[in-house]
Amino acid sequence: MAYTTGFTPIRLLASLLVIAGLWLGFPNTFFSCPLLVLAYPAGLALLGHSAQTPKKAFLTGWLAASTGHILTLSWLTVPLSRVGGLPMAAAAPCAVLVAVALATQAGLFALLVRRFWQPARAASSLALALAWYFLEYGYALAAGFPWLPLSGALIIWPWTMQGADILGATLTGSLWAGAALMLTGALLTRQLRPLWGTLVLALALGSYGLWQLQAHPQTAATGPDEATKALPRPVEDRAVFPVLLVEGNIDQNQKWVEAFRTQTVDTYVTLTREALHRARVSVQTGQPVPTDQTGQAEPFHQQDQAGRALADYLGRGLILWPETAMPFDLAHSRHTRRLMTLCVEAGMPLLTGAPGMERGAGGATHVYNRVWLLDAYGSPAGSYDKEHLVPFGEYVPAFLRWDFLASLLQEVGAYSAGTRTAPLRQRSLALGPLICYEAVFPWLAQERVAKGANVLIDVSNDGWFGDTAAPWQHLALTGLRALEQNRWLVRCTNTGISAIFDARGRLVFSGPQFQAQALWAQARIEETTSLFHELFYVLPVFCALLLAGLLCLTRKPIANPSGTIRRIQ
């Protein structure tokens, strides 16, 4: 007996599930529903199980997922054409090539489904969920572009992903995939056993998520409309600190032009000073603080109690500028003194992105994508160099160093990978920097916290992506690191979306896009590490052993009453 004789309809339905799960499950610019992403593994399970041969299982899964990846990653054409200078006729095929390469993960999963899945057994679905976990993890390591994990869609509804503080985002998302497989198996077999597995697993994940959110209530959330009006309000809790997020909204194509460098510095310095002025004239009463005869705000120590309270509050905070906000090496630039003076005026440290250049052995010059920390006195207080570089954005692999690909690199040329990972310290802050898409890699945030970071900082330049879904997808992936590590994460970008995630992965502050602006927000220091942080290196081993045990447990297929093996024909 077969489930159905309608071979084409069920495969068509399965393909549509895969495409819709990817396209409409992940953030996009028109509509998305996070739980729809679970249609992606469910559709692959149907495709793999209905395939007559292993080759067909791989091909059908890969082709359906390729279509979904192309739709979901269509924004790749924007940086390739606008920044890389490729004509659309060349940018589009390059984007398609990336999408279909990543979709091979789906093909492999469909192949595993055909070989191992027994829809009537919940344990078999759980084994394939663990296989999904290892596929996502393996592709993240091998391809270096883990942009579409299931967790990247589910985190939009934080209650679905709270288990990441114990299991990590990859495993938590994979368990949701397991629940989807069990439900699919129940519908195929019309049996209750896999349905009970779905209910138990989904209830466990969802109940834990709701319990954690209730146990750690969110005090407030600031959206884009309110963000531009927000002002710092001193609080007595010393773990809370202010952050001034400054977005220059600088044109990516002008950024590295020498003639625009002074203008870029002017933009960031002016925005920062204006924000500081707004804070000073709005302390508690909403009235201007006393000014001297020149009309400038008096030094904090000459102001009233409210002014001194604000000075103390700002002094434990941070001014944050985005990735490569300053398009020059701070160690060798005449503009650096203006930044040092600004820190003294503000009484706050400044963390800004800017290239760093060092001469290595043999006289070779190495260029780094760097963040620099200047303390409240304007003195250098440390730096961090990006260690996980973007292929074709920050370097071209040696085997692909063709002239037309070289145009994708920023004006400073190819970067070198950094090696210093210790947190940048300023008073009670121990800042764990992540530059741009470093925030999508769990092991990098793990390393920052292991070295002592009590706040995660992500500086990025999403101006590459334009008005596409990419900034929203990037934002969602970034929030996962806060939840996994039990750390607040502060994010500043050139064109938005600047944001703050609390330690439960909730978006508590987000600003608008494509505006030159300075946004006041606040974050919190956390010292306690998550259970996931402690189990980080143990979990893959445990999952491998569990997977091996489940495969042994379910190694024999289930026969139907007539004695034939159940499979969709």
Helices and strands as residue ranges (DSSP letters): H 7-25, G 34-38, H 39-50, H 54-72, G 74-76, H 77-78, I 79-83, H 88-102, H 104-116, H 122-143, H 150-154, G 158-160, H 164-167, H 169-189, H 192-215, H 224-227, E 240-247, G 258-260, H 261-280, G 300-302, H 305-315, E 318-320, G 330-332, H 336-346, E 350-359, G 361-363, E 365-374, E 380-385, G 398-400, H 403-406, E 424-426, E 429-435, G 436-440, H 442-450, E 455-460, G 462-465, H 470-485, E 489-493, E 499-501, E 507-510, E 517-524, H 531-535, H 539-553
